[in-house]
Amino acid sequence: MKIVIVGNGAAAIKALEAIATHKAMSNADKGRITIVSRERTAPYSPMFLVDYLTRELGEEDILLGEKHGLSPHRLLGEKVIRVENSENKVVLENGRQISYDRLLIASGASALKPPIKGIDKEGVHFFNRLGDVKRLWPELP
C-alpha cells in the first residue's frame, strides 16, 4: 500500500506513529510512505514560533521528536498543487506526479490576512511558518 502524507507537522508525525503500530500493515507497506511538504525543515511545533521569534527558544527546542521508527521518503520544499482523486495521485508544482492508495492531507493552517486598510504596507508581517520567522529577524530591533 502506497501512502502519501501532505504536510510535515504534528498531524503527519502522529499519523506516522499510528501507521507504525498498525498490525494490519506489513513492514513492506510501512516502507512505502511519502511525505510532501512545501517547507524544507524537519517537523516542528508552530505553537512555539513566538518563542523562537523572540529567541527564547532555539530551533532545536521547537523540533518535534519522531518516535515511530519509520523511514518515509520525504519530499521537502515541494508543493502539491492538485489532487486527482479519480486517478489516486497528487501533482506537484514541478509537474511530478505521485500515486497513492491512501492520502492524508495534514498541511496545517495559514495566517488569516484581515481586510484592514494598510495591511499590505511595508513593515506589516504575518508568520505561521519557521521560514516566516527567519525572514522577520533582520527587521527586528
C-alpha positions in Angstrom: 0.0 0.0 0.0 1.4 3.4 -1.0 0.6 6.2 1.5 1.1 9.9 0.7 1.0 12.4 3.5 0.8 16.1 2.5 2.4 18.1 5.4 5.2 17.5 7.8 3.9 18.8 11.1 2.4 17.3 14.2 -0.5 15.7 12.5 1.8 14.0 10.0 4.0 12.7 12.8 1.0 11.4 14.7 -0.1 9.6 11.6 3.3 8.0 11.2 3.1 6.8 14.8 -0.3 5.3 14.1 0.9 3.6 11.0 3.9 2.2 12.8 1.7 0.5 15.3 -0.9 -0.7 12.9 -0.8 -4.5 12.9 -2.6 -5.0 9.6 0.1 -3.3 7.7 3.1 -5.2 6.6 6.7 -3.9 7.0 6.9 -3.6 3.3 3.8 -1.3 3.2 5.2 0.8 6.1 8.2 1.4 3.9 6.1 2.9 1.1 5.2 6.2 2.7 5.9 9.5 1.1 5.7 12.9 2.9 5.4 16.0 0.8 5.9 19.4 2.4 6.4 22.8 1.0 8.7 23.6 3.9 12.3 22.5 3.8 12.6 21.9 7.6 12.3 19.0 10.0 8.9 18.8 11.7 8.4 21.5 14.3 5.7 22.8 16.6 4.2 26.1 15.3 2.9 26.7 18.8 6.4 27.8 19.8 7.1 30.1 16.9 6.6 33.2 19.0 9.2 32.0 21.5 11.5 31.2 18.5 10.9 34.7 17.1 11.9 36.3 20.4 14.9 33.9 20.6 13.6 32.5 24.0 13.8 29.1 22.3 16.3 27.8 19.7 15.3 25.9 16.6 16.2 22.6 18.2 13.8 23.4 21.0 10.8 23.6 18.7 11.5 20.5 16.6 9.2 17.6 17.1 10.6 14.3 18.2 9.9 11.4 15.9 9.5 8.0 17.7 7.7 6.0 15.0 10.7 4.1 13.7 9.7 4.5 10.1 11.8 5.9 7.3 9.3 7.7 5.0 10.5 9.2 1.7 10.4 13.0 2.3 10.0 15.5 -0.5 10.7 18.8 1.3 10.4 22.1 -0.4 7.8 20.6 -2.8 4.2 21.9 -3.1 1.2 19.8 -4.0 -0.9 21.9 -6.4 -3.6 19.3 -7.2 -5.1 16.1 -6.0 -6.5 13.9 -8.7 -8.8 11.6 -6.7 -10.1 9.6 -9.7 -6.5 8.6 -10.6 -5.2 8.4 -7.0 -2.4 10.8 -7.5 -1.1 14.1 -6.3 0.6 16.6 -8.7 3.5 18.7 -7.5 4.3 22.2 -8.7 7.2 20.9 -10.6 4.9 18.6 -12.6 5.9 15.4 -10.8 3.0 13.0 -10.1 2.9 10.7 -7.1 0.4 7.9 -6.9 -1.2 6.7 -3.7 -3.5 4.1 -2.3 -4.2 6.3 0.8 -3.8 10.0 1.0 -3.7 12.2 4.2 -3.8 15.9 3.9 -2.2 17.4 7.0 -0.8 20.6 5.7 -1.7 22.8 8.6 -3.1 26.3 8.7 -2.4 29.6 7.0 -2.3 33.1 8.6 -5.5 35.0 8.0 -5.0 38.3 6.4 -7.8 40.5 7.7 -9.3 43.2 5.4 -7.6 46.2 7.2 -6.5 49.3 5.4 -2.8 49.3 5.0 -2.3 45.6 5.7 -0.1 45.3 2.6 2.2 48.1 3.5 5.9 47.6 4.1 6.7 46.6 7.7 3.4 44.6 8.2 4.2 40.9 8.6 2.4 37.6 9.2 4.0 34.4 10.4 2.9 30.9 10.9 5.9 29.0 9.5 9.5 28.7 10.5 10.7 30.4 7.3 8.5 33.4 8.1 10.2 33.9 11.4 13.6 33.7 9.9 12.6 36.4 7.3 11.4 38.6 10.1 14.5 38.6 12.3 16.5 41.1 10.2 13.7 43.7 10.7 13.5 43.3 14.5 15.2 45.8 16.8 
